[in-house]
């Protein structure tokens, strides 16, 4: 994974990232990555999954009782190989 070193980081930027890291129980590096992703419009896959799951839950759509279970689908897939 690439490494980024920032020289002459303004004190207010450092303090802002440090405060956010403490509030979110993250390291400075983790918080810097979160902030960079946010600034660049890149979203984290986990957050994207959370939004999709929430949208599906809110839609009220449910599988029918006759739908196969995930285990049955995996077993069927494995048996076909």
Phi and psi in degrees as a GROMACS rama.xvg file:
@    title "Ramachandran Plot"
@    xaxis  label "Phi"
@    yaxis  label "Psi"
@TYPE xy
-63.976  156.466  UNK-2
-118.281  143.218  UNK-3
-124.894  127.404  UNK-4
-115.632  130.314  UNK-5
-111.236  121.967  UNK-6
-96.8462  152.923  UNK-7
53.8473  43.5985  UNK-8
-67.1012  126.08  UNK-9
-59.226  142.138  UNK-10
-57.5923  -39.6904  UNK-11
-66.3265  -35.0449  UNK-12
-67.8295  -44.6526  UNK-13
-60.0365  -47.6972  UNK-14
-62.5856  -38.2064  UNK-15
-64.4077  -44.5626  UNK-16
-67.2578  -40.2513  UNK-17
-63.5164  -43.2183  UNK-18
-64.7522  -43.5891  UNK-19
-64.2904  -39.853  UNK-20
-62.1087  -44.5207  UNK-21
-61.762  -43.9788  UNK-22
-64.7853  -32.265  UNK-23
-99.1953  4.20514  UNK-24
56.1838  47.4071  UNK-25
-122.037  162.511  UNK-26
-77.4032  166.641  UNK-27
-59.5776  -41.4986  UNK-28
-63.3616  -45.9895  UNK-29
-60.8405  -43.4854  UNK-30
-67.1895  -38.4801  UNK-31
-61.7593  -40.3101  UNK-32
-64.5862  -43.6906  UNK-33
-59.1101  -46.0493  UNK-34
-66.4377  -40.6662  UNK-35
-64.2495  -43.5573  UNK-36
-59.2803  -45.2985  UNK-37
-61.9635  -45.0046  UNK-38
-65.4094  -33.0496  UNK-39
-90.0562  -1.45064  UNK-40
76.3249  18.0498  UNK-41
-92.9854  127.881  UNK-42
-104.441  150.047  UNK-43
-74.4828  137.929  UNK-44
-58.7493  -38.8065  UNK-45
-63.1364  -43.2352  UNK-46
-64.5147  -38.3409  UNK-47
-62.654  -43.5308  UNK-48
-61.8076  -43.3291  UNK-49
-58.5438  -42.1792  UNK-50
-65.2498  -40.918  UNK-51
-65.2857  -45.0201  UNK-52
-62.4728  -43.1072  UNK-53
-62.9943  -40.8935  UNK-54
-65.2231  -41.3888  UNK-55
-64.9185  -41.8419  UNK-56
-63.0793  -39.8769  UNK-57
-71.3039  -23.9193  UNK-58
-69.5779  -22.7692  UNK-59
80.2478  -0.538005  UNK-60
-72.8046  136.766  UNK-61
-132.91  152.779  UNK-62
-75.1325  148.699  UNK-63
-71.3027  159.697  UNK-64
-64.2623  -23.2898  UNK-65
-87.9157  -1.10074  UNK-66
-67.0696  141.718  UNK-67
-68.3089  151.728  UNK-68
-77.5658  159.384  UNK-69
-57.4061  -37.116  UNK-70
-63.1997  -42.1042  UNK-71
-64.8195  -39.4699  UNK-72
-64.9809  -42.014  UNK-73
-64.1135  -44.1824  UNK-74
-60.2283  -45.2196  UNK-75
-61.0994  -43.0904  UNK-76
-62.5215  -43.2018  UNK-77
-66.9147  -36.2554  UNK-78
-70.79  -23.7589  UNK-79
-78.4323  -15.0802  UNK-80
